[in-house]
Every structure is written in structure tokens, then in C-alpha cells.
């Protein structure tokens, strides 16, 4: 069955960086687009970044453009989210998504 396992979250100071990883299994990874969502306390889950199959194209929420980069490694069946210049408002649980499948989430906290 499809499994998505996120890692890489943590506590970071404003202006810092983190790289999230999502290890995927149970499907042909290179044939599917992947997405990162986030959900902050009291807010709806929002799409942060998306990448098309084989990494041909990417899309980002306006709030993260120029700071976050989504990428994939088909050899490792893994999707990444490189997050730079982090802000307190980036604090959220970040989720990996493929179609109807979700990971368990990884907490990112940006605070001094």
C-alpha cells in the first residue's frame, strides 16, 4: 500500500533553514506529482508546493516563493522541501501528499 513518511522538522530560529524529506513507497514514484501542505494551529491546511511527475514543473504558494524549493530524487523515491529564510509564520505541521494519500506530518517551529 502507499506509504508516505516525512522527516526533517524541528525548531529553528527566524532566518534559518530546514530540509524536509518524504520517503514514498507502494507506487511508481516517478509517474506521480507530489505536494507539500502545511497546517498551522487554528488554520486550514494549505498547499505549499507541488512538483509534477519527473520534476518537470513546480508551483509554490505566494507566501513561500523565493524561499522554498521542492524537488524529487526518483532513485530514492523521495520528495524534499528545502526551506530557507524561515519566518515565524511558517510554523506548522508539514504534510507530504500524493493524490489521496497523506503522511503523518512533521512539525516545523520557527521561533527565537
C-alpha positions in Angstrom: 0.0 0.0 0.0 1.0 3.6 -0.4 3.1 5.0 2.4 4.5 8.5 2.9 6.9 9.2 5.8 8.0 12.7 6.5 11.1 13.7 8.4 13.3 16.7 9.0 11.1 19.0 11.0 12.3 20.8 14.1 12.8 24.0 15.9 14.7 26.7 14.0 15.4 30.4 14.6 13.9 33.0 12.2 16.1 33.3 9.1 17.2 29.7 9.4 16.8 26.7 7.1 15.4 23.2 7.2 15.1 20.5 4.7 12.0 18.2 4.9 12.1 14.7 3.3 9.2 12.5 2.4 10.0 8.8 1.7 7.4 7.2 -0.5 6.6 3.6 -1.2 3.8 1.5 -2.7 3.6 3.2 -6.1 5.7 4.1 -9.1 7.1 7.3 -7.7 8.3 8.9 -11.0 4.8 8.7 -12.5 3.1 10.9 -10.0 3.2 14.5 -8.9 3.9 15.2 -5.2 2.8 18.0 -2.9 3.7 19.6 0.4 0.9 21.0 2.5 1.0 22.7 5.9 -1.4 23.3 8.7 -0.9 25.9 11.4 -2.9 25.8 14.7 -6.5 27.1 14.1 -6.0 27.4 10.4 -6.9 25.3 7.3 -4.4 23.1 5.6 -2.8 24.9 2.7 -0.9 23.9 -0.3 2.8 25.0 0.0 4.5 23.5 -3.1 3.8 21.0 -5.8 6.0 19.2 -8.3 4.9 17.4 -11.5 5.8 13.9 -12.4 9.5 13.6 -13.2 10.0 17.0 -11.7 9.2 18.8 -14.9 7.4 21.8 -13.3 6.9 23.2 -9.9 4.4 25.6 -8.2 4.5 27.5 -4.9 2.2 29.4 -2.7 2.9 33.1 -2.9 3.9 33.1 0.8 6.9 30.8 0.2 8.0 31.8 -3.4 11.7 32.5 -3.5 12.3 30.9 -0.1 11.2 27.2 -0.5 12.2 24.7 -3.1 10.5 21.4 -3.9 12.5 18.6 -5.5 12.5 14.9 -6.0 15.0 12.1 -6.1 13.5 9.3 -8.2 16.3 6.9 -7.2 15.3 7.3 -3.6 11.6 7.7 -4.1 11.8 10.8 -2.0 10.4 14.3 -2.3 12.2 17.2 -0.5 11.2 20.7 0.7 14.1 23.0 1.2 13.0 25.9 3.4 15.2 29.0 3.6 14.7 32.3 5.3 12.2 30.8 7.6 9.7 33.1 9.4 7.6 32.6 12.5 4.5 32.4 10.2 6.0 29.3 8.6 5.3 27.4 11.9 3.0 24.5 11.1 2.8 20.8 10.7 4.0 19.9 7.2 2.4 17.1 5.3 3.5 15.2 2.2 0.7 14.3 -0.3 0.2 12.1 -3.3 -3.3 12.1 -4.7 -5.5 10.8 -1.7 -2.6 9.7 0.4 -1.0 11.7 3.3 2.0 11.3 5.5 1.8 11.6 9.3 3.2 15.1 9.2 6.3 16.7 10.7 6.3 19.8 13.0 8.2 22.9 12.0 8.6 25.6 14.6 10.2 28.9 13.8 10.9 30.9 16.9 13.7 32.7 18.7 
